[in-house]
Amino acid sequence: MKTLFYGTPAFAVPFLELLFRKTSVVGVLSQPDKPVGRSLRIRPTPVKARALELGLPVLQPDRPATAIDEFRPLKPDLAVAVAYGKLLPEALLRLPAIGSVNVHFSLLPKYRGAAPVQWCLARGETLTGVTVFWIEAELDAGPICLQRELAIAPNEDAAALLPRLAGLGLEVLGQVLEDAAAGRARREPQKGEPSFAPRLRREDARLNLELPAREVHDRVRGFRLWPTAFLEFKPPAPRLVRVLQTRLPGPEEPAGAGSEPGRIVRVERGGGILVQCLRSSLWLLTVQSEGKKPVAAADFLNGLRLNVGDFLPLA
C-alpha cells in the first residue's frame, strides 16, 4: 500500500516511522522550515529531518494545494495526517484512492480543533482517547475509522497525558493501516454534540483565583506546556510567574470557605502554599519566575516576605 504522510512537529515523527515500517511511503508533506531558538537559525521541521534520514521525498510548500501536482503521479492509496498544522485542500484529500485520515487526540465529536488535549484537561474531563477519522471539508467532522478511549488520571497534566495518547494513537493507526490494506476500513458517522478546542493563545493560560479551586487546578494541568499557566503580580514582585504544579487539599486539610481569593491560608516550609480561591483553596506546589528556575512555592513566597493571612500581590 502506497501512502503519503502529512506532519510537522516531533510529536508526529513516530507516526511517520510507523507508516514507513508498514507501508510504502511515497511522499511527505511538512510545513516550511522556520527560525528556531535565540539565534533564529533556520532548522528543518522534525518530520522533514526524519523523512530525509529515511530517504523519503519531502515537500514544504507555503500552500498545501501546490503539492497536488507533485503527488498525483505517485498514485497513493492512503494519506495520513498527524499534526500537520494547516488546513488541507479538498483536492489533495481526494487524491489517494482509499482516502485521507487524520489521527486526532480526543473522542470526536468532542474537542474538534487544534488543541484537544489541553482543553479537555482544562475543562476537567476524566475520559479522553484517540480518533482516526476520514478528513472532510468541515473541521474534524469526517466519519470515524477507529476510536479508542483512555482514562485520565486525577492529577495528570498535559506533559504526562500526551505521551500516553501518542502510544495509543500508534496502536490505533496500526490497526487502521491493516484494515485499509485488507479493504475493510470503516466509516462510521460521528455521534453526539460536538465541542471545540480552539488554537491556544497565551492569554488562555492566565489563572484567575476568583474561580473555584478545581477549575484553577484543571487549567494548570491543561496548560502545562505552551502556554504555561501563569499568575500576574504587581511590582516589586516578578511580573509573570508560571504555575507548574498544584493539588487540591485532601479531606483532612483546610479547604477554605470564607476568605477572599488570593489570601495565603497555609505555608509548608520548603514545599507548597495553600491559597484561597472561590469558596475553596488550592495548593500551589511549584512555580517559576521569568528567567529563573522552578522553585517550591513556599520558597518563592519567602522572597516576597509574605506570611499566612497576607494576600498574594496579584495584578
N, C-alpha and C positions, 0 to 999 in steps of 0.2 A: 504494500500500500504506500503510495507516494503522498507526502504531507508537506504542508507549509507551516511555519511557526511564526507567530506574531508576539513579541515580548520585548521588554526593555530592562528592568532592574534586576539586581542579583536574586531577588526572590523568585524570578521566573526561570533562572538557569537550570535548576533540577528538572523542570518540566521539559525544557529543550533536550536535556540529556536522556530523559525517558523516551521522548519521541525518537531520538537518534538510535536508541537501542532496539526499539520495537518496530520502527518503520523506516522507509527511505525518505529522509528529509531532503527535499529538492530546493528549498529556498527559505530564507529567514528575513523577516521584516522587523526592524527596530527603529526607535526614534533617533534623530540626528544626535551626534556626539555634542556634548556641552562642556563648558569650563567647569572644573571641579576644584574645591579647596581654596585656600588663601591665594595660591599662585595663579588661580584661574587657568590652569593648564587644561587644554582640550584632551579629554580621555575618551576612549570608546565606551559605549554602554556595556554593562556586564554581559548582556546577552550577545552583543556583537563580538566581544572578546572571546567568549566561549565558543561561539559558532565558528570563528576563524580557526581556533585551535582544533576543532573537529573537521576542518576542511570544507565547511558549508558556505555557499554564497550568501551574502548579506546585502540587503537594500536598506537605505536610510533616507527616504525622501521626506521633504517637508510636508508634502501632501500624499497620503497613502494611495490615493487614486492613481498616481503616476506609476505605481508598481504593477498595475494590471497587465500592461503590455509585456512586461518582463516575465511575469508569472504564467501568462496564458499558454505559451508554447510548452511549458513543463507538464501540463495536463495533470494537475494534482487531484488526488482523490478526496483529501480531507485537509482542512486548515484548523489549527488550534491556537487560540489567543489566551495569553496569561499576562495580565498587567502590561499590555502594550502602551496604554496611556492616551490614545486618541480614538475618536470615532472612526469606524471603518466603513467605507462607501459600499452601497448595496451591490454594485457591480463586482467588487472584489470578493464580497461574501459569497456570491453565486458562482464564482469561478470553479471551486472544487466540485467534482462530480457528486460526492456524497453530501457536502455542505461544510459549514464553518461552525465550530463550537468554541465556547468560552468557559474557562474554569473560574467560577465566582465563589467567593468565600462567605456565603450566607445561605439560608434556606429560602430561596426565592419562592414566592414573590416578596418576601421580607428583605429589606435593605438593598434595594436596587441602587446602584450608583458607585461612586469611586472609592468610598471608604467604609465598607460594610463591617469590618472587624472593629474599627474604632467606635463607630456609632452604636453597634449592638452592645458593647461593653458600657459605653457612656450612658446608655438607656436602661441598664440593669438587667439585660437578658440573661437567662440561665441556660439557654439552649441555642446552639448555632449549628453550622455544618458547611458542607460544600455542595455546590450545584454545578454540574456540567450541562449547559443548555445550548440550543441552536441559536446563533446570533441572527436577529432580525433588525429592522429599521428602528423600532421602538426600543429605548434603552432597557437592556436586561429583561426583556419581556418575552423572549422566544420560548418555544416548547422545551421542556426538560428532557434531557437524555438520561441522566442518572443523578440521584441526590442521596446524601448520607448525613446523618445527624452526629453532633458532637456536644457533649455536656460541658458547660463552662464551670470551672472550679470557683468556689465562693470569692476568693481574693485574687483570682487570676487576672493579669493585666495583658495589654496588647503584646508586649515583648515575649510573654510566655505562650500566649494563645496562637500567635501567628505561626510558629514552627509546628505546632500540633496540627493546625489546619493545613499547612503545606504537606505534611506527611499523609494526612487523609486525602488531600487533593490528588496526590500522586497515585494512591490506590484507586481512587475513583476514575481518574483519567486512564490508568492502565486497563481497567475493565471496559471503558468506553472504546478504547482502541481495539481491543479484542472483539467487541460486539460489532464495531463498524467493519472490521476486516471480514467478519463472518456474515455480513449482510443482515444483522439483526439489531441495528441501532434503533433505539426507541425515541418517540416524540410524544411526550405527554404534556397537555396544556397546563400552564401554571394555575394553581387553585388558591383562592383566598384573596384578601385585601392587600394590595401592595403597600409597602412602606419604603422610605428612601434614605439613602446615606450619601449626602452631597459631598462634593470635594471639600477637603479640610482647609480652613483658614486659621491663621494664628490666633485670632480673637476667639475661636471656638474653645480654646483651651484655658481661657480666663476663668478662674474659680470665683464663686460667689458664696460666701459663708452665710448668707441670708437664706440659703436653700437648706432643706433637711440634710443631715449628715450622710445618709445613704446616697443621696443624689451627688453630693460632692465626692464621696468615695468612689462612686462608679465613674465619674468623669476623670478622676485621677487614673483609674485603671485603663480607661479607654484612651486617654491622651498621655501615654507613657513614652511614645517615640517622638514623632513630629506631627503636630506641635505638642510640646510637653506642657502639661497642666502647670499653671503659674498663678501666684498672687502678686498684686502690685502694691508696693509700700510707699509711704510718704518719706521724704528726706528727714533725717540723715541716714535712714535705713537704706539698704540696697533697693534699687527701684523695682526690679523684677526678680522674684525668687521662684524657681521651679520647685514644684512639689512632686517628688519622685515616688513616695510610698506613704500610704495611710492605712489605718484599720479602724473598724468600728469597735467601740468598747464592748467588753464581754458583759454577761448578765450581772456579774458581781461588781462592776465598775460604775462610777457615777456617769449617768447618761446625759445629765444636764437637762434643764427644763425651763427655768425662768430667766437665766442670764441673757444679755444681749449678744448677738452674733459677734464673734471676734474676741470675746473675753477668754483669757487663759484660765482654765479650770484646774489643771494639774500639770506638774512637770516631773518627768522621770529622768533623773540625772544621767547624762551620757546617752539618753535614749530619746523618747518622743515627748511631745507636748499635747495635752488634751485641750482642744479649743471648742468654744461654743459655736454651734450652727443654729439653724432654726429648730427650736424645741428639742434638740438633741446635740450631742457633742461627738467629736471625731479626733482620733489620734493622728497628728502629723508626725511621721517617723523619720523620713529622710528628705532633706531639701538641698537646693543648690543655688547659690547666688550667681549672678552673671560673672563669668570669667573665673569662678572658683570651683573647687572640688566639692562633691556631695558630702554633707555632714549630717550628723544626728540633729534633729530639730531642736533638742534642748541646748546643744552647743551653739546653734545659731541664735537662740533666744538669749543666751548669756552675753553674746556680743552686743545685743540691743539693750542690755541691762533692764530686762523686764522680768516680772515675777507673777506668781499666781494672783489673780484678781485684776491684773492690768489688761489693757486691750492691745491687740496687735495693731500697729500703726498703718492700717490699710488705707490705700488711696480711694 
